[in-house]
Amino acid sequence: MGRTLVAWDPGGVNEPISQALVVYLSAGASWPRKDPAALAKALGPEQAAKLLPTLDALADEMLDIPVNWTDHTLRSGTAEAVAEMRVRHPGLTGEALRQLGRYFSYTWK
């Protein structure tokens, strides 16, 4: 059965949202992608449906961070985007930020 997660607080530590983001973006796959089926399997369909808008917003925000590709490699641009997300959302865990970085890097490569 799925776990119950708390509402997203962008400024506070939010382990449940971070854990859901990790499942949503990685789910043990060899490449990062949004995976609503993995989230529903892990949390149950109702809880997953409640979280999808927040998780999508975080993933989309990551991709919208401007990077000057003239000045950056994929690696340094990804590091810059992760650092920006860390500032914007200090409540995300290191693992959630790492998965956002993987998603960003894979999408931009």
N, C-alpha and C positions, 0 to 999 in steps of 0.2 A: 504494500500500500504506500502511496505517496506521503511525503513529509509535508508539514505545514510550514510555510516560510513567512517571514515578517515583511512588512512593506519596505520599499527602498528608501533609504535616507542617504542622499549623496554625500553628506558631510560626516556621517558616522561610520564606524566599522560595521560592516554588514556581511558577515560570514555566509549566511544562507543565500543571499543574492550572488555573492562571489562563487559559491559552490555551484549554483544553478548555471551561472555563466560558463564555468569550466565545462560542465556537462554539455551545454548547448553548443559550445564552439569546438569541442574536441571529441568528446564521447569515445575516446580510444581510437579515433580514426587516424590514418597516416597523414591526412591533410585537414586543416581547420575549415569548418563550414558551419553555417547555421543548421542545426539538426533538431527540429521540433519533435521528431519521433523519439529520439534518445531522451529528450527532456521529459516527454510524457511517460516514457517507460520508467524513468528514474523517480519521478515525482507524482505520477498519476495525471490523467488528462485534464482534470479540473484545475489543479494547481499550476500545471504547465501553461494552460490557457491564460491564467491570471498573470503569469510572469512574462509571457512572450513579449508584450509591448515594451516592458522595461528592458529586457535583454536585447531586443531588436534596437531600441533607442541607443543603448550603450555601444553595441557593435557598429551601428551606423554613425554614431558620433565619432568613434575611433577612425573610421574611414574618411570622415569629413575634416579631420585635422589637416590644416594646410602644411605641406612640406615643400620646401624649395628643392626640387630634384636636381637642379643645376649644382647645388652645393652639397648634396648628400648622396651617399650610396644607399642601397636598399637597407643595409644594416644600420647605418647611422640615422636614416630617416625614420626607421621603425623605432629606434631608441628614443628619438625626439618625440614621436607620437605617444609612446608609452609614458615618457616623463610628463607630457602634457596631461594625459589621462590621470596620472597619479596626483597631479595638482588639482584637477577638476573634481576627482572622485577619490578622496583619501580613504574612503571606507572600503574600497576594493582591496582584496588580498593580493599578495605578490603573485600567487598562482593565477588569479583572474586576470591580472595585468599581463602576465606572460602569455596567456591564451589570446588575449586581445592583440598582443604584439604578433603572435603567430598568424592570426587571422588577417591583420593589416599587411604583414609581409607577404603572405601567400596571395592576397588579393592584388597587391601592387606589383608583384613580380612579372 
